[in-house]
Every structure is written in C-alpha cells, then in structure tokens.
Amino acid sequence: MSLRDEVTELLQELIRVDTTNPPGNETAAAEVLQAYLEESGAEVELYARIPERANLVARIPGRGDGPKLLFLSHTDVVLADATEWSADPFGGELRSGEVWGRGALDMKGQVAASAVAIASLAREGFEPAGELIFAATADEEVGAGFGAQWLCETHPDAVRCDYLINEGSGERLELGDKAFYMCSVAEKMSAPFRLRVRGRSGHASMPGIADNALVKAAPLITALGEYVPEQRLTPEVEALLEAVTGERPASPAEALARAREIGEFFAEIVEPLLSLTLAPTMITASQKRNVIPAICDVVVDSRLLPETTPAEQHAIVRSVLGDEEYELEELEAHGGTRSPIETPLWDAVAGWVSEVEPEAKPAPICVAGFTDSHWFREAFGTVAYGFFPSRVMPAELAARLIHSADERIPVEDLELGVSFMRHAAQALLS
C-alpha cells in the first residue's frame, strides 16, 4: 500500500470515531492509533487523567546524541450539526479525491499524516540521532486540563523535546507573483474576560422603578465594538513582509498598506497581528421576559500580541470604558509565546519547500489564535512551529471550512503532509 492510501484510510478511520469535545472520548481514537503504530514497531504509551480521555505518545528511540523532535496533534474535534452538512460528518467519506468529515482539517488530517510518517520511518529502520516522538493529545478544543498541558506538567519526560511541529499554518499563498508557504513561529495569547454590570431588578411592566443592567451594559458593548486599538510591529510581521516584499516595513500602517497592495486576503491575515483584539461575543441577563435584570454579564473574546500582559489589556479596557460602573474578571490567559526564526527547524521547512516547489519560499507568521505549542515553549524552551503544508485546497476555502459544515481535506494535501513530516525527521535527526 502506498503512503497516500495509508494516510487516507487512517484518516477515514479516525473521523469515524466521534471525539466531539465535550465530552471528548479521545481514548477511542488513541486506541486506533496505538494498534496502527504498534504494527510498525513504534513504542507506544497511553497517558490519561481519566480513562476516557487518553493521550497517545509514540516514539522511535535513537542513539542519544542528537535533538528530540515531536510531532504534536490533537484528536478531539468540535461539534458538528449533521443537518448543516451534505455528508455524514463522522462518515469519513472519500469524494472526488477529498476525505470528508469533522476534524479532516482540524486536525485529524495532521494526526493521520504524523502517524503515517513515524510508522513508515519505523518500518524502514530509521534510527534518529536523538529521538522522534509523536503525541496525539486530548482536549485541545476546550482546554480543561486533560491534554497537552497535563502531559507537560505530569509526564514531562514523555514529551520533553527540543523541536516541535504542530498545527497553525502551512497554507500555500500566491502573494504578488510569488508563492509562499506560511509557517507559524508565534501565537497570540487567548485572554477572554467578563464584564459584569449591576443594576436593580423589577417587574418589566414598571421599568421606571428598576435599574436595567442590560441597558446599562449596552453602551459598554458598543464602546468595545467600536474601539480601534493602537497598532505595533512585531518581529513576525516584520519578517513576513520582508519575505514577501523584500523590505521590512517602517511602521504598522506601512505594513498594512503593503499587505493591501498585495491582496485583501493577505491584509486580513496581517491586520489582527498588529494589535490586540476585543470582540464581545456572549451576553447573559434576565432569564424571564417580564423581569428587568439586576445583573448583565458580557463575555469578550480578546487576543493579545506576544509579550502583552493581561494587566496591559485591563488598562486598555478601562480606558475605553471610562468611569462607568462595572466589574472586570479575567477568564483565562494562555499562549502569547514565540520561537526564534533562525533555527535548524526553519532550515528543515525551507529545505522541504525548495524540494517540492523550488520557486516557492517559506514565510514566518504569528497565529491570530493560539495552539498547544505554548505549553511546550513554556515548559521546555522548545522551538515550536505550526506547519502542515497544503497547496491543493485554497487557503480561503480551508479557513471557511474549519469548525464549519462540510469540512474536508484533499488526499494530495494529506500526502504532502506525510512528505514534510518525514523530511523534517530525517533533516533534524539523521
């Protein structure tokens, strides 16, 4: 069987295992991977905080005189409403050269490609100088403490690594007259917060005797939605624009102007990498139509640039909202880390790009969201990149399909992913 057929069949099998999080049930997917990998001679262990939510760690041990490279992925997926799909979201159907199903792009496709890469190298007798590791973790989509964070904290020796390849980027973009493969080297921090506005409840038939917390919250929501944040250049945006245009921008405005000259989609990628974002997304007030709410809670999704702190974010929010009465509660603060660009792992990415498409170049980027890479950067000082190459499916289409209906991945892109993972292992560990 070819590696192309192998990765296709493995992805189909993984999609047919429903690992919607919550509740996750990732152990079922881990057991599929365990059976597959052990047949190829890889060493496999399952680590689970609770039995139903296992993380798989496989490895090819080496001579011990080189670095450790980890292929990181997660097996949980987000909810899929079958009524919105034109195929069974857990059917793993192969249609016109594409595998359909929840997780095909995020990220069971990369799970399957990573597994096939390490399995095929094990069958070939590959002996790394250091160690090649593959981790298929639980709970990335919710982050309730069953996956990568838990592994790094409770089983550090199982996943300690010098280099790491994760999700986050890899799409091929035609920018101007050149082709580039995006490689994420940093990520923004996820720092959502809750605004609580207090009033006084009362019967809705007599609004004058109450103090409506929902009405009091409305101008605060509007202020956050209309806020235009101060922009600043980051090393990743500077390097990205230099790779694409040949020159480093002198200011955030220049960076965005150059991006718009190249294309609107490129500008949409660059703009959120120049500042924090504030996006009110959820509101809770009265649970009865005829009761004026005494409390209104507004949840705001916020992403911070690397090295920006929640304290700085709170100061900005308070300056936007002024002297109005409200309470501000931090909900979490994860991510916001970066890795250097000039590394042997970058050389491996560049070397692979030059082999598969000599006229194309890699380009560094920061992830506007965040991934599990930051747990490894923080715990071990790992150089972590997000790179799973794709060139058949347009990046704009893939962006619309992730977490949406009719998610699918071309088989050619799966095969491309296997090719890169094998190349990276051999380049870094031979």
C-alpha positions in Angstrom: 0.0 0.0 0.0 1.3 3.5 -0.9 1.7 6.1 1.9 -1.0 8.1 0.1 -3.5 5.2 0.5 -2.3 4.5 4.0 -2.9 8.1 5.3 -6.2 8.3 3.6 -7.5 5.1 5.2 -6.2 6.0 8.6 -7.9 9.4 8.5 -11.1 7.9 7.4 -10.9 5.5 10.4 -10.2 8.4 12.8 -13.0 10.6 11.5 -15.4 7.7 12.1 -14.5 7.8 15.8 -16.7 10.6 17.3 -14.4 12.6 19.6 -16.6 15.7 19.9 -15.4 17.8 22.8 -17.1 17.9 25.2 -17.1 15.1 26.2 -14.1 14.1 24.1 -13.8 10.3 24.4 -10.4 10.6 22.8 -9.3 7.2 24.2 -11.2 5.5 21.3 -9.0 7.4 18.8 -5.9 6.8 20.8 -6.6 3.0 20.6 -7.0 3.2 16.8 -3.6 4.9 16.6 -2.0 2.5 19.1 -3.0 -0.5 17.1 -1.8 1.0 13.9 1.6 2.3 15.2 2.5 -0.9 17.2 2.2 -2.9 13.9 5.1 -0.8 12.6 7.3 -1.2 15.5 7.0 2.2 17.2 7.0 2.3 21.0 3.5 3.4 22.2 2.2 4.6 25.6 -1.2 5.9 26.6 -1.4 8.6 29.3 -4.8 9.5 30.8 -6.0 11.8 33.6 -9.3 9.9 33.3 -9.8 6.6 31.4 -12.0 8.1 28.6 -9.6 10.9 27.7 -6.3 9.3 26.8 -3.3 10.9 25.2 -1.1 8.8 22.9 2.7 9.2 22.9 4.7 7.1 20.4 8.4 7.2 19.8 11.4 5.9 17.8 14.3 6.0 20.3 17.7 6.9 18.9 21.3 6.9 19.6 21.0 9.7 22.2 23.5 12.1 20.7 21.0 14.4 18.9 17.9 16.5 19.5 14.4 15.3 20.2 11.7 16.2 17.6 8.0 15.9 18.5 5.0 15.8 16.1 2.2 17.3 18.1 -1.5 16.9 17.3 -4.9 16.6 19.0 -7.7 14.1 18.4 -10.7 15.9 19.8 -13.0 17.9 17.5 -15.7 20.5 17.8 -19.4 19.9 17.5 -20.9 19.0 14.0 -24.6 19.6 13.3 -25.4 16.9 10.7 -28.4 18.9 9.4 -25.9 21.5 8.0 -23.7 19.0 6.2 -24.1 17.5 2.8 -22.3 14.3 4.0 -22.2 12.4 7.3 -19.8 14.5 9.5 -18.5 11.2 11.0 -18.6 9.1 7.9 -15.1 9.7 6.6 -16.4 9.5 3.1 -13.9 9.8 0.1 -15.4 12.1 -2.5 -13.6 13.3 -5.6 -10.2 12.9 -4.0 -11.2 14.5 -0.7 -11.8 13.0 2.7 -15.0 14.5 4.3 -15.7 14.7 8.0 -15.4 16.6 11.2 -11.7 17.0 12.0 -10.4 16.5 8.5 -8.7 19.9 8.7 -8.7 20.5 12.4 -6.9 18.3 12.9 -7.2 14.6 12.4 -5.7 15.0 8.9 -2.4 16.1 10.6 -2.8 13.3 13.2 -3.0 10.7 10.4 -0.1 12.2 8.5 2.1 12.4 11.6 1.2 8.8 12.5 2.0 7.5 9.0 5.3 9.5 8.9 6.6 7.9 12.1 5.2 4.5 11.3 6.8 4.4 7.8 10.1 5.6 9.3 9.9 2.9 11.9 9.3 0.2 9.3 12.3 1.4 7.3 14.5 1.0 10.4 15.1 4.8 10.8 17.4 5.4 13.8 17.4 9.0 14.9 20.4 10.7 16.4 18.1 11.9 19.2 14.5 10.8 19.3 11.4 11.1 17.2 8.2 11.4 19.2 4.5 11.6 18.1 1.9 12.9 20.6 -1.9 12.8 19.8 -3.4 14.6 22.7 -6.9 15.1 24.1 -8.8 18.3 24.9 -7.2 21.0 22.7 -10.5 22.4 21.7 -11.7 23.1 25.2 -8.5 23.0 27.3 -10.0 21.6 30.5 -6.7 20.1 31.6 -6.8 16.6 30.1 -4.3 17.1 27.2 -1.0 18.8 26.4 -0.9 21.0 29.5 -1.5 17.9 31.7 1.2 15.9 29.8 3.8 18.7 30.2 3.0 19.1 33.9 2.6 15.4 35.0 4.6 13.4 32.4 7.3 15.8 31.2 9.8 13.1 30.4 7.4 11.6 27.9 7.0 14.7 25.8 10.2 16.8 26.5 11.6 17.9 23.2 13.9 20.4 21.5 11.8 20.9 18.4 8.1 20.6 17.8 5.8 20.6 14.7 2.2 21.4 15.4 -0.9 22.9 13.7 -1.3 26.6 12.9 -0.2 27.2 9.4 1.3 25.7 6.2 -1.0 27.0 3.6 0.4 28.0 0.2 -0.4 31.6 -0.8 0.3 33.3 -4.0 1.3 36.8 -3.0 2.1 39.1 -5.8 3.9 37.0 -8.4 5.4 34.5 -5.9 4.3 31.5 -3.9 4.8 31.2 -0.2 4.2 28.6 2.4 3.2 30.1 5.7 4.9 28.8 8.8 3.7 30.0 12.2 6.5 30.7 14.7 4.5 32.6 17.3 0.9 32.9 18.6 -1.2 35.4 20.3 -2.5 35.0 23.8 -6.1 34.0 24.4 -7.2 36.3 27.2 -11.1 36.5 27.3 -12.7 38.4 30.1 -16.1 39.0 31.6 -17.7 42.4 32.2 -20.4 42.4 34.9 -22.8 45.3 35.1 -25.1 45.6 38.1 -28.5 47.3 38.4 -31.7 46.6 40.3 -34.4 44.1 39.3 -38.0 44.9 38.9 -41.2 44.0 37.0 -40.9 44.8 33.3 -44.3 46.4 33.3 -42.9 49.2 35.5 -39.4 49.8 34.2 -39.1 53.1 35.9 -38.8 51.5 39.4 -35.9 49.3 38.3 -32.3 49.9 37.1 -31.9 47.8 34.0 -28.4 46.2 33.9 -28.8 45.2 30.3 -29.5 48.8 29.2 -26.5 50.0 31.3 -24.3 47.4 29.5 -25.3 48.4 26.0 -23.0 51.5 25.7 -20.1 49.5 27.1 -20.6 46.8 24.5 -20.8 49.5 21.8 -17.6 51.1 23.0 -15.7 47.8 22.9 -17.0 47.0 19.4 -16.0 50.5 18.1 -12.6 50.6 19.7 -9.7 50.9 17.3 -6.6 49.6 19.0 -3.2 51.0 18.7 -1.1 49.0 16.3 2.5 48.0 16.6 5.0 46.0 14.6 6.1 42.6 15.9 9.2 40.6 14.7 7.0 38.1 12.9 5.1 40.7 10.9 8.4 42.4 10.0 9.9 39.1 8.9 6.7 38.2 7.0 6.6 41.4 5.0 10.4 41.2 4.3 9.9 37.7 3.0 7.1 38.7 0.7 8.2 42.2 -0.4 11.9 42.2 0.1 11.8 45.1 2.6 10.9 45.5 6.3 8.1 47.9 6.9 8.9 51.0 9.0 5.5 51.2 10.8 2.3 49.2 11.3 0.5 51.5 8.9 3.1 50.7 6.2 2.9 47.0 6.9 -0.9 47.0 6.4 -0.7 49.2 3.4 1.8 46.9 1.7 -0.4 43.9 2.6 -3.4 45.5 1.0 -1.4 46.2 -2.2 -0.7 42.5 -2.4 -4.3 41.4 -1.8 -7.2 41.8 0.5 -7.0 38.3 1.9 -3.3 38.9 2.8 -4.4 42.1 4.6 -7.0 40.2 6.5 -4.2 37.9 7.7 -1.9 40.7 8.7 -4.3 43.2 10.4 -5.0 41.1 13.6 -1.3 40.6 14.0 -0.7 44.3 14.6 -2.7 44.7 17.8 -4.9 43.2 20.5 -8.5 42.4 19.6 -11.6 42.9 21.6 -14.7 41.1 20.4 -17.9 41.0 22.6 -19.4 37.5 21.9 -21.7 36.5 24.7 -24.3 38.2 26.9 -26.4 36.9 29.8 -29.0 38.9 31.6 -32.6 38.2 32.8 -33.9 34.7 32.3 -37.5 35.9 32.2 -39.2 38.2 29.7 -41.0 40.1 32.4 -38.1 40.6 34.8 -35.7 43.5 34.4 -32.2 42.1 35.0 -30.2 43.2 38.1 -27.0 41.7 36.5 -25.8 41.6 33.0 -22.6 39.6 32.1 -20.8 40.3 28.8 -18.0 37.9 27.7 -15.4 39.4 25.5 -13.0 37.3 23.4 -9.6 39.0 23.4 -6.3 38.0 21.7 -3.1 39.7 22.8 0.2 40.1 20.9 3.1 38.1 22.3 4.6 39.7 25.4 1.5 41.8 26.0 0.2 41.1 29.6 -3.4 40.8 30.9 -2.6 43.8 33.1 -1.9 45.9 30.0 -5.1 44.6 28.4 -7.2 45.6 31.5 -5.7 49.1 31.5 -6.8 49.5 27.9 -10.3 48.2 28.5 -10.7 50.6 31.5 -9.5 53.5 29.3 -12.1 52.5 26.6 -15.0 52.2 29.1 -14.2 55.2 31.2 -15.8 55.8 34.6 -18.8 53.6 34.1 -19.6 51.1 36.9 -18.7 47.5 36.0 -16.6 44.6 37.2 -13.9 43.1 35.0 -13.0 39.4 35.5 -10.1 37.6 33.7 -11.3 34.2 32.5 -8.0 32.8 31.3 -4.7 33.8 29.8 -3.0 31.2 27.7 -0.5 31.5 24.8 1.3 34.6 23.7 4.6 32.8 23.1 7.1 32.8 20.2 10.0 30.8 18.9 13.1 32.2 17.0 13.0 32.0 13.2 16.7 31.2 12.5 16.8 27.6 13.7 17.5 24.1 12.3 13.7 23.5 12.2 13.3 26.6 10.0 16.1 25.2 7.8 14.1 21.9 7.6 11.0 23.7 6.5 12.9 25.8 3.9 14.6 22.7 2.6 11.4 20.8 2.1 9.8 23.8 0.3 12.8 24.0 -2.0 12.5 20.4 -2.9 8.7 20.2 -3.6 8.4 23.7 -5.2 11.8 25.3 -5.9 10.3 28.7 -6.9 8.3 29.0 -3.6 9.6 30.2 -0.3 8.6 29.8 3.4 7.3 32.8 5.2 7.0 33.2 9.0 3.7 34.2 10.6 2.1 34.6 14.0 -1.1 32.7 14.7 -4.0 35.0 15.4 -5.5 32.4 17.7 -3.4 30.0 19.8 -2.4 26.4 19.9 -1.0 23.9 22.4 2.6 24.8 21.3 2.9 27.4 24.1 2.8 24.7 26.8 6.0 23.2 25.3 7.7 26.5 24.8 7.0 27.5 28.4 7.8 24.1 30.0 10.9 23.1 28.0 12.1 26.1 25.9 11.0 24.1 22.8 11.3 25.6 19.3 7.8 25.1 18.1 6.4 25.8 14.7 3.0 25.3 13.2 3.4 23.8 9.7 1.2 21.3 7.9 1.6 22.1 4.2 -1.4 22.4 1.8 -1.4 23.5 -1.8 -4.5 21.9 -3.4 -7.2 23.4 -1.3 -7.2 27.2 -1.4 -6.4 28.8 2.0 -9.5 31.0 1.8 -11.7 27.8 1.5 -9.9 26.0 4.2 -10.4 28.9 6.6 -14.1 28.8 6.0 -14.4 25.0 6.5 -12.6 24.7 9.8 -15.2 24.4 12.6 -17.9 24.6 10.0 -20.0 22.3 7.8 -18.6 20.1 5.0 -15.1 20.1 6.4 -12.8 18.1 4.2 -9.2 17.7 3.0 -7.7 16.7 -0.3 -5.8 13.4 -0.3 -3.0 15.2 -2.2 -2.6 17.5 0.8 -2.5 14.6 3.2 0.2 13.0 1.2 2.1 16.4 1.2 1.9 16.4 5.0 3.4 13.0 5.2 6.2 14.0 2.9 7.0 17.1 5.1 7.0 15.2 8.4 9.3 12.5 7.0 11.6 15.2 5.6 11.7 17.1 8.9 12.6 14.0 10.9 15.4 13.0 8.5 16.7 16.5 8.3 16.9 17.1 12.0 17.6 13.6 13.4 19.7 11.8 10.8 
